[in-house]
Amino acid sequence: MTEKHPSTADVGLPTDPDWPTLIERAVNDVSRILQSELHMFQATMRAALDAQIATAIAFLAIAAVIVCGAICILCAAILLLHRWLPWWEAFGLAGLAICVAGIASLAIISFSRTRQHA
Protein backbone atom coordinates (compact mmCIF):
# COMPACT_ATOMS: atom_id res chain seq x y z
CA MET A 1 0.00 0.00 0.00
CA THR A 2 1.13 3.46 -0.76
CA GLU A 3 1.05 6.08 1.89
CA LYS A 4 0.59 9.71 1.12
CA HIS A 5 3.25 11.92 2.56
CA PRO A 6 2.71 15.65 2.68
CA SER A 7 4.88 17.50 0.21
CA THR A 8 6.98 20.45 1.21
CA ALA A 9 4.54 22.82 -0.48
CA ASP A 10 1.67 21.58 1.69
CA VAL A 11 3.52 21.89 4.97
CA GLY A 12 2.08 24.62 7.18
CA LEU A 13 -1.08 25.12 5.13
CA PRO A 14 -4.27 24.01 6.81
CA THR A 15 -6.52 21.70 4.87
CA ASP A 16 -9.70 23.43 6.10
CA PRO A 17 -10.33 26.97 4.92
CA ASP A 18 -9.82 29.57 7.58
CA TRP A 19 -13.35 31.07 7.54
CA PRO A 20 -12.66 34.15 9.68
CA THR A 21 -9.76 35.11 7.42
CA LEU A 22 -11.84 34.55 4.27
CA ILE A 23 -14.70 36.64 5.66
CA GLU A 24 -12.26 39.39 6.66
CA ARG A 25 -10.77 39.44 3.17
CA ALA A 26 -14.22 39.53 1.58
CA VAL A 27 -15.30 42.41 3.82
CA ASN A 28 -12.06 44.28 3.06
CA ASP A 29 -12.57 43.77 -0.67
CA VAL A 30 -16.15 44.99 -0.52
CA SER A 31 -15.06 47.95 1.60
CA ARG A 32 -12.37 48.93 -0.92
CA ILE A 33 -14.85 48.60 -3.80
CA LEU A 34 -17.36 50.80 -2.00
CA GLN A 35 -14.68 53.39 -1.22
CA SER A 36 -13.62 53.46 -4.86
CA GLU A 37 -17.21 53.89 -5.99
CA LEU A 38 -17.69 56.68 -3.46
CA HIS A 39 -14.59 58.50 -4.69
CA MET A 40 -15.75 58.20 -8.30
CA PHE A 41 -19.20 59.49 -7.30
CA GLN A 42 -17.66 62.44 -5.46
CA ALA A 43 -15.49 63.30 -8.46
CA THR A 44 -18.47 63.12 -10.80
CA MET A 45 -20.65 65.22 -8.51
CA ARG A 46 -17.89 67.79 -8.03
CA ALA A 47 -17.51 68.17 -11.80
CA ALA A 48 -21.27 68.49 -12.28
CA LEU A 49 -21.54 71.01 -9.44
CA ASP A 50 -18.66 73.07 -10.85
CA ALA A 51 -20.38 73.14 -14.25
CA GLN A 52 -23.70 74.23 -12.68
CA ILE A 53 -21.97 76.99 -10.69
CA ALA A 54 -20.21 78.25 -13.81
CA THR A 55 -23.52 78.31 -15.69
CA ALA A 56 -25.26 80.15 -12.85
CA ILE A 57 -22.50 82.77 -12.70
CA ALA A 58 -22.73 83.28 -16.47
CA PHE A 59 -26.51 83.75 -16.29
CA LEU A 60 -26.12 86.14 -13.37
CA ALA A 61 -23.62 88.22 -15.34
CA ILE A 62 -25.95 88.28 -18.35
CA ALA A 63 -28.86 89.36 -16.14
CA ALA A 64 -26.73 92.17 -14.66
CA VAL A 65 -25.85 93.40 -18.15
CA ILE A 66 -29.52 93.33 -19.18
CA VAL A 67 -30.55 95.26 -16.04
CA CYS A 68 -27.87 97.91 -16.71
CA GLY A 69 -29.09 98.24 -20.29
CA ALA A 70 -32.69 98.59 -19.15
CA ILE A 71 -31.69 101.32 -16.67
CA CYS A 72 -29.87 103.20 -19.44
CA ILE A 73 -32.91 102.97 -21.72
CA LEU A 74 -35.15 104.21 -18.89
CA CYS A 75 -32.83 107.15 -18.22
CA ALA A 76 -32.78 107.99 -21.93
CA ALA A 77 -36.57 107.91 -22.06
CA ILE A 78 -36.82 110.19 -19.01
CA LEU A 79 -34.32 112.64 -20.51
CA LEU A 80 -36.27 112.63 -23.77
CA LEU A 81 -39.53 113.30 -21.93
CA HIS A 82 -37.84 116.12 -19.99
CA ARG A 83 -37.47 118.09 -23.23
CA TRP A 84 -41.23 118.71 -23.16
CA LEU A 85 -42.19 118.07 -19.51
CA PRO A 86 -40.81 119.02 -16.09
CA TRP A 87 -38.65 116.43 -14.30
CA TRP A 88 -41.37 115.18 -11.99
CA GLU A 89 -43.77 114.59 -14.85
CA ALA A 90 -41.08 112.80 -16.92
CA PHE A 91 -40.24 110.47 -13.98
CA GLY A 92 -43.92 109.93 -13.20
CA LEU A 93 -44.76 109.05 -16.77
CA ALA A 94 -41.80 106.64 -17.02
CA GLY A 95 -42.75 105.01 -13.69
CA LEU A 96 -46.36 104.67 -14.79
CA ALA A 97 -45.28 103.06 -18.06
CA ILE A 98 -43.09 100.57 -16.16
CA CYS A 99 -45.92 99.71 -13.75
CA VAL A 100 -48.36 99.18 -16.63
CA ALA A 101 -45.83 96.95 -18.43
CA GLY A 102 -45.26 94.92 -15.22
CA ILE A 103 -48.98 94.45 -14.58
CA ALA A 104 -49.56 93.46 -18.20
CA SER A 105 -46.71 90.94 -18.03
CA LEU A 106 -48.09 89.48 -14.81
CA ALA A 107 -51.57 89.19 -16.34
CA ILE A 108 -50.21 87.47 -19.44
CA ILE A 109 -48.19 84.99 -17.36
CA SER A 110 -51.10 84.15 -15.05
CA PHE A 111 -53.45 83.80 -18.03
CA SER A 112 -51.09 81.41 -19.80
CA ARG A 113 -50.69 79.32 -16.59
CA THR A 114 -54.45 79.01 -16.13
CA ARG A 115 -54.85 77.90 -19.77
CA GLN A 116 -52.14 75.25 -19.36
CA HIS A 117 -53.83 73.72 -16.30
CA ALA A 118 -57.25 73.70 -17.90
TORMAR-393627 format. One record per residue (C-alpha): residue number from 0; chain; x, y, z; residue in one letter. Coordinates in Angstrom, 3 decimals, always signed. Example, Ala and Ser with C-alpha at 12.3 -4.5 7.8 and 13.67 -1.06 7.14 Angstrom:
BEGIN
<pt i="0" ch="A" c1="+12.300" c2="-4.500" c3="+7.800" aa="a"/>
<pt i="1" ch="A" c1="+13.670" c2="-1.060" c3="+7.140" aa="s"/>
//
This chain:
BEGIN
<pt i="0" ch="A" c1="+0.000" c2="+0.000" c3="+0.000" aa="m"/>
<pt i="1" ch="A" c1="+1.132" c2="+3.456" c3="-0.763" aa="t"/>
<pt i="2" ch="A" c1="+1.052" c2="+6.078" c3="+1.885" aa="e"/>
<pt i="3" ch="A" c1="+0.593" c2="+9.712" c3="+1.124" aa="k"/>
<pt i="4" ch="A" c1="+3.253" c2="+11.920" c3="+2.558" aa="h"/>
<pt i="5" ch="A" c1="+2.710" c2="+15.652" c3="+2.676" aa="p"/>
<pt i="6" ch="A" c1="+4.878" c2="+17.495" c3="+0.206" aa="s"/>
<pt i="7" ch="A" c1="+6.985" c2="+20.447" c3="+1.213" aa="t"/>
<pt i="8" ch="A" c1="+4.543" c2="+22.816" c3="-0.482" aa="a"/>
<pt i="9" ch="A" c1="+1.671" c2="+21.577" c3="+1.689" aa="d"/>
<pt i="10" ch="A" c1="+3.515" c2="+21.891" c3="+4.972" aa="v"/>
<pt i="11" ch="A" c1="+2.083" c2="+24.621" c3="+7.185" aa="g"/>
<pt i="12" ch="A" c1="-1.084" c2="+25.117" c3="+5.126" aa="l"/>
<pt i="13" ch="A" c1="-4.274" c2="+24.011" c3="+6.805" aa="p"/>
<pt i="14" ch="A" c1="-6.521" c2="+21.703" c3="+4.870" aa="t"/>
<pt i="15" ch="A" c1="-9.698" c2="+23.433" c3="+6.102" aa="d"/>
<pt i="16" ch="A" c1="-10.329" c2="+26.970" c3="+4.918" aa="p"/>
<pt i="17" ch="A" c1="-9.818" c2="+29.573" c3="+7.581" aa="d"/>
<pt i="18" ch="A" c1="-13.346" c2="+31.072" c3="+7.536" aa="w"/>
<pt i="19" ch="A" c1="-12.665" c2="+34.146" c3="+9.684" aa="p"/>
<pt i="20" ch="A" c1="-9.758" c2="+35.111" c3="+7.415" aa="t"/>
<pt i="21" ch="A" c1="-11.836" c2="+34.546" c3="+4.274" aa="l"/>
<pt i="22" ch="A" c1="-14.695" c2="+36.640" c3="+5.656" aa="i"/>
<pt i="23" ch="A" c1="-12.263" c2="+39.389" c3="+6.662" aa="e"/>
<pt i="24" ch="A" c1="-10.772" c2="+39.445" c3="+3.167" aa="r"/>
<pt i="25" ch="A" c1="-14.221" c2="+39.532" c3="+1.580" aa="a"/>
<pt i="26" ch="A" c1="-15.299" c2="+42.411" c3="+3.821" aa="v"/>
<pt i="27" ch="A" c1="-12.060" c2="+44.284" c3="+3.058" aa="n"/>
<pt i="28" ch="A" c1="-12.569" c2="+43.770" c3="-0.673" aa="d"/>
<pt i="29" ch="A" c1="-16.155" c2="+44.987" c3="-0.525" aa="v"/>
<pt i="30" ch="A" c1="-15.057" c2="+47.953" c3="+1.600" aa="s"/>
<pt i="31" ch="A" c1="-12.369" c2="+48.928" c3="-0.922" aa="r"/>
<pt i="32" ch="A" c1="-14.847" c2="+48.604" c3="-3.798" aa="i"/>
<pt i="33" ch="A" c1="-17.365" c2="+50.804" c3="-2.001" aa="l"/>
<pt i="34" ch="A" c1="-14.682" c2="+53.390" c3="-1.218" aa="q"/>
<pt i="35" ch="A" c1="-13.617" c2="+53.456" c3="-4.862" aa="s"/>
<pt i="36" ch="A" c1="-17.206" c2="+53.894" c3="-5.990" aa="e"/>
<pt i="37" ch="A" c1="-17.692" c2="+56.680" c3="-3.457" aa="l"/>
<pt i="38" ch="A" c1="-14.588" c2="+58.495" c3="-4.686" aa="h"/>
<pt i="39" ch="A" c1="-15.753" c2="+58.202" c3="-8.296" aa="m"/>
<pt i="40" ch="A" c1="-19.205" c2="+59.489" c3="-7.303" aa="f"/>
<pt i="41" ch="A" c1="-17.661" c2="+62.440" c3="-5.465" aa="q"/>
<pt i="42" ch="A" c1="-15.489" c2="+63.296" c3="-8.458" aa="a"/>
<pt i="43" ch="A" c1="-18.467" c2="+63.121" c3="-10.800" aa="t"/>
<pt i="44" ch="A" c1="-20.654" c2="+65.221" c3="-8.506" aa="m"/>
<pt i="45" ch="A" c1="-17.887" c2="+67.787" c3="-8.032" aa="r"/>
<pt i="46" ch="A" c1="-17.511" c2="+68.166" c3="-11.805" aa="a"/>
<pt i="47" ch="A" c1="-21.273" c2="+68.494" c3="-12.282" aa="a"/>
<pt i="48" ch="A" c1="-21.539" c2="+71.015" c3="-9.443" aa="l"/>
<pt i="49" ch="A" c1="-18.665" c2="+73.068" c3="-10.851" aa="d"/>
<pt i="50" ch="A" c1="-20.384" c2="+73.139" c3="-14.250" aa="a"/>
<pt i="51" ch="A" c1="-23.696" c2="+74.235" c3="-12.685" aa="q"/>
<pt i="52" ch="A" c1="-21.975" c2="+76.986" c3="-10.692" aa="i"/>
<pt i="53" ch="A" c1="-20.212" c2="+78.252" c3="-13.811" aa="a"/>
<pt i="54" ch="A" c1="-23.519" c2="+78.308" c3="-15.691" aa="t"/>
<pt i="55" ch="A" c1="-25.260" c2="+80.151" c3="-12.850" aa="a"/>
<pt i="56" ch="A" c1="-22.499" c2="+82.768" c3="-12.702" aa="i"/>
<pt i="57" ch="A" c1="-22.725" c2="+83.276" c3="-16.473" aa="a"/>
<pt i="58" ch="A" c1="-26.513" c2="+83.747" c3="-16.291" aa="f"/>
<pt i="59" ch="A" c1="-26.120" c2="+86.142" c3="-13.372" aa="l"/>
<pt i="60" ch="A" c1="-23.621" c2="+88.219" c3="-15.336" aa="a"/>
<pt i="61" ch="A" c1="-25.948" c2="+88.282" c3="-18.349" aa="i"/>
<pt i="62" ch="A" c1="-28.862" c2="+89.360" c3="-16.137" aa="a"/>
<pt i="63" ch="A" c1="-26.729" c2="+92.170" c3="-14.659" aa="a"/>
<pt i="64" ch="A" c1="-25.851" c2="+93.397" c3="-18.155" aa="v"/>
<pt i="65" ch="A" c1="-29.523" c2="+93.332" c3="-19.176" aa="i"/>
<pt i="66" ch="A" c1="-30.554" c2="+95.265" c3="-16.041" aa="v"/>
<pt i="67" ch="A" c1="-27.874" c2="+97.905" c3="-16.711" aa="c"/>
<pt i="68" ch="A" c1="-29.091" c2="+98.235" c3="-20.287" aa="g"/>
<pt i="69" ch="A" c1="-32.690" c2="+98.595" c3="-19.145" aa="a"/>
<pt i="70" ch="A" c1="-31.694" c2="+101.323" c3="-16.671" aa="i"/>
<pt i="71" ch="A" c1="-29.874" c2="+103.195" c3="-19.445" aa="c"/>
<pt i="72" ch="A" c1="-32.913" c2="+102.971" c3="-21.718" aa="i"/>
<pt i="73" ch="A" c1="-35.147" c2="+104.212" c3="-18.892" aa="l"/>
<pt i="74" ch="A" c1="-32.830" c2="+107.155" c3="-18.221" aa="c"/>
<pt i="75" ch="A" c1="-32.776" c2="+107.991" c3="-21.925" aa="a"/>
<pt i="76" ch="A" c1="-36.573" c2="+107.913" c3="-22.063" aa="a"/>
<pt i="77" ch="A" c1="-36.817" c2="+110.191" c3="-19.010" aa="i"/>
<pt i="78" ch="A" c1="-34.316" c2="+112.640" c3="-20.512" aa="l"/>
<pt i="79" ch="A" c1="-36.273" c2="+112.629" c3="-23.768" aa="l"/>
<pt i="80" ch="A" c1="-39.530" c2="+113.302" c3="-21.934" aa="l"/>
<pt i="81" ch="A" c1="-37.842" c2="+116.124" c3="-19.989" aa="h"/>
<pt i="82" ch="A" c1="-37.471" c2="+118.092" c3="-23.230" aa="r"/>
<pt i="83" ch="A" c1="-41.225" c2="+118.713" c3="-23.159" aa="w"/>
<pt i="84" ch="A" c1="-42.189" c2="+118.070" c3="-19.507" aa="l"/>
<pt i="85" ch="A" c1="-40.806" c2="+119.016" c3="-16.088" aa="p"/>
<pt i="86" ch="A" c1="-38.654" c2="+116.431" c3="-14.303" aa="w"/>
<pt i="87" ch="A" c1="-41.373" c2="+115.184" c3="-11.986" aa="w"/>
<pt i="88" ch="A" c1="-43.773" c2="+114.593" c3="-14.854" aa="e"/>
<pt i="89" ch="A" c1="-41.080" c2="+112.797" c3="-16.915" aa="a"/>
<pt i="90" ch="A" c1="-40.239" c2="+110.467" c3="-13.981" aa="f"/>
<pt i="91" ch="A" c1="-43.917" c2="+109.928" c3="-13.205" aa="g"/>
<pt i="92" ch="A" c1="-44.759" c2="+109.050" c3="-16.770" aa="l"/>
<pt i="93" ch="A" c1="-41.804" c2="+106.639" c3="-17.021" aa="a"/>
<pt i="94" ch="A" c1="-42.754" c2="+105.008" c3="-13.687" aa="g"/>
<pt i="95" ch="A" c1="-46.361" c2="+104.668" c3="-14.788" aa="l"/>
<pt i="96" ch="A" c1="-45.277" c2="+103.062" c3="-18.058" aa="a"/>
<pt i="97" ch="A" c1="-43.089" c2="+100.572" c3="-16.159" aa="i"/>
<pt i="98" ch="A" c1="-45.923" c2="+99.713" c3="-13.754" aa="c"/>
<pt i="99" ch="A" c1="-48.361" c2="+99.177" c3="-16.630" aa="v"/>
<pt i="100" ch="A" c1="-45.828" c2="+96.952" c3="-18.427" aa="a"/>
<pt i="101" ch="A" c1="-45.256" c2="+94.924" c3="-15.224" aa="g"/>
<pt i="102" ch="A" c1="-48.983" c2="+94.454" c3="-14.579" aa="i"/>
<pt i="103" ch="A" c1="-49.562" c2="+93.460" c3="-18.205" aa="a"/>
<pt i="104" ch="A" c1="-46.714" c2="+90.942" c3="-18.029" aa="s"/>
<pt i="105" ch="A" c1="-48.093" c2="+89.482" c3="-14.807" aa="l"/>
<pt i="106" ch="A" c1="-51.567" c2="+89.193" c3="-16.338" aa="a"/>
<pt i="107" ch="A" c1="-50.206" c2="+87.472" c3="-19.440" aa="i"/>
<pt i="108" ch="A" c1="-48.188" c2="+84.994" c3="-17.357" aa="i"/>
<pt i="109" ch="A" c1="-51.095" c2="+84.152" c3="-15.051" aa="s"/>
<pt i="110" ch="A" c1="-53.454" c2="+83.803" c3="-18.030" aa="f"/>
<pt i="111" ch="A" c1="-51.085" c2="+81.409" c3="-19.805" aa="s"/>
<pt i="112" ch="A" c1="-50.688" c2="+79.321" c3="-16.594" aa="r"/>
<pt i="113" ch="A" c1="-54.451" c2="+79.012" c3="-16.132" aa="t"/>
<pt i="114" ch="A" c1="-54.845" c2="+77.902" c3="-19.767" aa="r"/>
<pt i="115" ch="A" c1="-52.138" c2="+75.249" c3="-19.357" aa="q"/>
<pt i="116" ch="A" c1="-53.830" c2="+73.722" c3="-16.297" aa="h"/>
<pt i="117" ch="A" c1="-57.252" c2="+73.701" c3="-17.895" aa="a"/>
//
